[in-house]
């Protein structure tokens, strides 16, 4: 009996293949978009976290102030009066090369003499005595190696940059590894370039738990001590709303595919109402008729998954760059995202596609289960029920 039902279903599919290919394509595209957005946002979040971790170096805590930042005179008092030796001031802003106005970079002002414990300058390719020159050359900086190559410059070159509405020339004193999304300058140079004289954004510290507790108790109300990981987690959470909106839009694409499945299977059940009535007369139960429709939906969903997963992985590689660029511009400079397709993401996309397909098929399965011998052949009865 089941063989007869499957034969009738396959005959119906051969008579109307377009009705199946359209919902199959909808499910495949929905799964592909769902997976692509998931992979792209995962890569952007990982790049953001990696960027913040690299910039924090070996710091365990950060000393923060109000909206204006931390007064500059707090730093010497911290080192001398409170005896906190492993401390490094930081100031941050934005800049971009004049020749590449779309390329935004984070301008970081650091104190090279205090950076030892934090190791943020490790891996930089420096000219002779570059760290010493970084302290005395007013607009000397370390630039990403790839950016310097794109600009056709080299060590010692002066490169035009834009900071706010001003044009400045920065001297290349060293190269940062790869495609790092930041520019490093001495703290005094960064303050002058950004117009932040007398202020710091934060002071990074290396403290154990007892020292952190003592320092927190000694701070004035205007300052606060925050663990580095908590600050990184808070920065990553800022991009969560953007990622959620992307995921919602991708889920809408899958919903459209499910709607196509619902329409296709409902139409198929209506077209086969006479066949379903005959199958009921031959002894098929209502549960078997419903299962027949769900098997058909699962077949469409399975084929959609097989087509959607590789397509989604490919789309994810394309979406990674624009999503990362948006996070970079709205929230924080990103380390170059490393794209990966973990099996958990693939499994989640496949499960979501199959679940949406089966859920969309439930009304059609219910309609098929309501078939009864004789009544389905009566057109007047069908129109009366409608």
C-alpha atoms as one frame of an Amber mdcrd trajectory, in Angstrom:
protein
   0.000   0.000   0.000   2.812   2.418   0.832   4.486   1.524  -2.468   1.300
   2.422  -4.313   1.100   5.781  -2.488   4.709   6.608  -3.293   4.156   5.697
  -6.941   1.166   8.048  -7.075   3.222  10.819  -5.478   6.132  10.388  -7.918
   3.703  10.418 -10.848   2.282  13.713  -9.571   5.779  15.188  -9.218   6.706
  14.210 -12.760   3.576  15.952 -14.041   4.380  19.204 -12.250   8.142  19.487
 -11.635   8.124  23.318 -11.535   5.878  23.172  -8.487   8.675  21.304  -6.653
  11.731  23.098  -8.015  10.493  26.532  -6.989  10.056  25.730  -3.266  13.269
  23.683  -3.339  15.143  26.720  -4.672  13.473  28.895  -2.033  14.568  26.585
   0.785  18.108  26.311  -0.624  18.462  30.090  -0.877  16.980  30.583   2.588
  19.418  28.110   4.139  22.291  29.648   2.167  21.539  33.160   3.403  21.025
  31.947   6.974  24.383  30.149   6.921  26.226  32.943   5.103  25.152  35.605
   7.594  25.978  33.302  10.500  29.489  32.621   9.182  30.124  36.284   8.329
  29.019  37.541  11.749  31.049  34.835  13.491  34.148  35.952  11.584  33.494
  39.627  12.368  32.979  38.938  16.079  36.138  36.841  16.225  38.084  39.577
  14.419  36.767  42.218  16.813  37.681  40.167  19.860  41.124  39.370  18.451
  41.734  43.040  17.684  40.788  44.139  21.198  42.865  41.354  22.747  45.952
  42.306  20.725  45.538  45.973  21.607  45.211  45.104  25.284  48.494  43.160
  25.165  49.227  41.580  28.515  47.051  44.021  30.483  44.778  42.520  33.140
  42.943  45.741  34.063  42.260  49.198  32.670  41.881  52.473  34.549  39.009
  54.458  33.033  37.527  57.889  33.626  34.451  59.824  32.575  33.404  60.872
  29.054  36.487  63.070  28.683  38.829  60.276  29.702  41.522  60.110  32.367
  43.468  63.282  33.328  47.085  62.993  32.257  48.437  63.765  35.727  46.882
  60.550  37.094  49.552  58.490  35.317  52.654  59.765  37.212  50.762  59.634
  40.526  49.774  56.053  39.744  53.381  55.008  39.169  55.050  57.104  41.889
  52.561  57.563  44.722  50.714  54.251  44.370  53.705  52.214  43.199  52.010
  50.630  40.168  54.977  50.066  37.853  53.372  47.944  35.131  51.157  50.680
  33.719  50.907  52.106  30.210  48.803  55.083  29.034  46.691  54.826  25.864
  44.903  57.370  23.698  42.786  56.413  20.660  41.339  58.114  17.593  40.678
  57.586  13.882  42.692  58.395  10.782  42.831  57.390   7.116  45.423  57.636
   4.329  44.793  60.509   1.921  45.394  58.133  -1.003  42.911  55.554   0.375
  40.095  57.623   1.930  37.865  54.559   2.416  40.496  52.829   4.626  39.898
  53.853   8.256  42.580  53.008  10.819  42.672  53.256  14.599  45.306  55.783
  15.716  46.804  54.574  19.014  49.021  56.704  21.185  51.323  54.600  23.404
  54.313  55.176  25.650  57.112  52.977  24.180  59.041  53.078  27.465  56.082
  51.644  29.391  55.006  49.012  26.837  57.449  46.276  27.913  55.091  44.213
  30.138  52.205  44.610  27.679  54.184  43.502  24.572  52.012  45.440  22.125
  55.040  46.403  20.047  56.282  42.813  19.639  56.676  41.793  16.009  57.058
  45.352  14.663  59.838  45.794  12.101  61.747  48.888  13.216  64.591  50.956
  11.789  67.606  51.602  14.010  66.614  53.348  17.223  63.012  53.599  15.985
  61.570  53.463  19.513  63.808  56.323  20.572  62.838  58.313  17.478  59.167
  57.542  18.167  59.577  59.620  21.338  61.127  62.646  19.641  59.762  62.659
  16.065  56.544  64.610  16.428  54.622  62.744  13.740  56.525  59.466  13.627
  54.346  56.334  13.487  54.335  52.576  12.964  52.133  51.578  10.002  50.820
  48.183   8.802  53.266  46.564   6.383  50.575  45.824   3.770  49.308  49.397
   3.824  52.827  50.768   3.339  53.265  48.438   0.349  49.923  49.537  -1.140
  50.945  53.176  -0.797  54.308  52.487  -2.440  56.128  53.915   0.575  58.821
  52.518   2.843  60.658  53.080   6.109  61.454  56.745   6.553  58.810  57.909
   4.058  56.339  60.660   4.890  52.770  59.609   4.078  49.790  62.030   3.863
  46.910  61.190   6.233  43.584  62.753   7.164  42.665  63.220  10.836  39.266
  64.788  11.176  39.240  67.689   8.724  43.013  68.179   8.833  45.699  66.849
   6.487  48.943  65.732   8.135  52.090  63.914   7.036  53.183  60.960   9.169
  56.728  59.588   9.039  57.028  55.791   8.832  59.416  54.709  11.605  58.450
  51.034  11.602  56.133  48.379  10.170  53.424  46.452  11.966  52.852  42.818
  10.941  50.510  42.097   8.036  47.300  44.061   7.662  46.876  45.373  11.221
  43.992  47.904  11.360  45.787  50.514  13.453  48.544  53.141  13.466  50.834
  53.403  16.494  52.330  56.708  17.643  53.942  58.058  20.776  51.420  59.250
  23.342  52.455  62.906  23.050  52.295  62.829  19.235  48.846  61.214  19.324
  47.578  63.839  21.778  48.790  66.608  19.473  47.353  64.966  16.353  43.972
  64.316  17.978  43.778  67.597  19.910  43.566  65.767  23.254  46.324  67.509
  25.190  46.266  66.681  28.910  43.933  63.662  28.575  44.199  59.890  28.160
  41.541  57.405  27.104  42.709  54.808  29.617  45.706  53.404  31.467  46.368
  49.701  30.954  47.678  47.825  33.994  49.125  44.444  34.912  47.793  43.592
  38.394  47.135  40.527  40.483  43.886  40.259  42.436  45.150  41.755  45.781
  46.856  44.678  44.002  43.708  45.345  41.965  41.595  45.394  45.132  43.985
  47.840  46.848  44.080  50.143  43.842  40.297  50.131  43.420  39.924  51.186
  47.066  42.393  54.055  46.625  40.857  55.549  43.465  38.828  58.779  43.515
  35.132  58.525  42.515  35.807  59.902  39.016  37.978  56.898  38.108  37.179
  53.198  37.949  39.180  50.007  37.554  37.812  47.476  35.078  39.097  43.983
  34.160  40.392  43.845  30.605  38.215  40.883  29.624  35.099  42.629  30.886
  35.943  45.648  28.733  36.531  43.428  25.704  33.226  41.577  26.267  31.368
  44.887  26.560  32.893  46.126  23.281  31.943  42.896  21.497  28.386  43.172
  22.829  28.054  46.572  21.141  27.957  44.818  17.776  25.367  42.261  18.944
  22.365  44.363  17.822  23.816  44.746  14.326  24.456  40.999  14.098  20.947
  40.249  15.392  19.370  42.398  12.661  21.373  40.541   9.996  20.316  37.180
  11.403  16.672  38.288  11.463  16.827  39.293   7.794  18.414  35.968   6.857
  15.716  34.123   8.815  13.126  36.065   6.803  14.613  34.585   3.616  14.169
  31.087   5.052  10.595  32.002   6.008   9.902  32.906   2.370  11.205  29.485
   1.336   8.960  27.821   3.904   5.991  29.803   2.558   6.717  28.463  -0.938
   6.807  24.935   0.494   3.453  25.510   2.205   1.831  26.749  -1.008   3.318
  23.980  -3.155   2.264  21.131  -0.858  -1.183  22.578  -0.221  -1.709  22.834
  -3.981  -0.399  19.282  -4.430  -2.871  17.922  -1.864  -5.764  19.757  -3.518
  -4.772  18.474  -6.957  -4.498  14.900  -5.650  -7.686  14.945  -3.591  -9.259
  12.250  -5.798  -6.139  10.079  -5.535  -6.009  10.550  -1.757  -9.669   9.557
  -1.491  -8.993   6.407  -3.493  -5.999   5.579  -1.283  -8.228   5.935   1.777
 -10.749   3.613   0.111  -7.953   1.093  -0.467  -7.126   1.058   3.224  -4.562
   3.782   3.951  -5.017   5.438   7.320  -5.175   9.166   7.947  -1.799   8.983
   9.694  -0.223   7.341   6.629  -1.602  10.038   4.330  -0.206  12.763   6.586
   3.142  10.957   6.742   3.179  10.798   2.936   2.980  14.598   2.704   5.618
  15.053   5.400   7.980  12.641   3.619   7.536  14.680   0.448   8.347  17.868
   2.416  11.367  16.220   4.043  12.637  15.217   0.599  12.366  18.796  -0.626
  13.968  20.077   2.565  16.809  17.550   2.350  17.597  18.512  -1.241  17.418
  22.175  -0.227  19.928  21.536   2.561  22.312  19.729   0.198  22.188  22.676
  -2.213  22.073  25.427   0.416  25.067  24.483   2.597  27.807  24.809  -0.055
  26.101  27.879  -1.497  25.907  29.435   1.977  29.578  28.721   2.669  30.530
  30.453  -0.575  28.233  33.422   0.139  29.715  33.670   3.639  33.172  34.300
   2.172  31.681  37.121   0.073  29.732  38.653   2.965  32.667  38.503   5.387
  34.364  41.610   3.970  31.340  43.999   3.961  30.107  42.793   7.377  33.595
  43.173   8.844  33.948  46.629   7.286  30.628  47.731   8.805  31.616  46.491
  12.281  35.000  48.175  11.811  33.423  51.528  10.941  30.624  51.464  13.517
  32.284  49.901  16.561  36.040  49.265  16.536  38.962  48.528  14.240  38.990
  44.839  13.326  41.837  42.439  12.886  41.537  40.863   9.407  38.689  38.306
   9.828  39.609  34.619   9.500  36.751  32.863   7.734  35.818  29.370   8.909
  32.779  27.091   8.526  32.509  25.043  11.744  30.321  21.957  11.704  28.094
  23.486  14.397  27.114  26.333  12.051  26.439  23.874   9.216  24.352  21.662
  11.503  22.342  24.621  12.804  21.559  25.842   9.287  20.550  22.333   8.171
  18.336  21.821  11.223  16.691  25.220  10.755  15.974  24.464   7.088  14.453
  21.053   7.790  12.421  22.356  10.731  11.029  25.254   8.678  10.164  22.875
   5.822   8.322  20.369   8.020   6.512  23.146   9.912   5.327  24.626   6.604
   4.093  21.194   5.515   1.937  20.568   8.597  -1.235  22.314   7.253  -0.996
  20.322   4.015  -0.469  17.097   5.983  -3.524  17.927   8.090  -5.522  18.518
   4.925  -4.391  15.168   3.480  -5.203  13.369   6.723  -8.778  14.694   6.443
  -9.341  12.890   3.139 -12.148  10.337   3.155 -13.319   7.762   0.585 -15.814
   9.124  -1.907 -16.079  12.654  -0.540 -12.856  13.835  -2.250 -14.274  12.933
  -5.651 -17.300  15.174  -5.022 -16.450  18.661  -6.315 -19.566  20.202  -4.783
 -18.564  18.874  -1.363 -15.063  20.341  -1.750 -16.430  23.766  -2.714 -18.874
  23.691   0.176 -16.038  22.969   2.626 -14.016  25.824   1.140
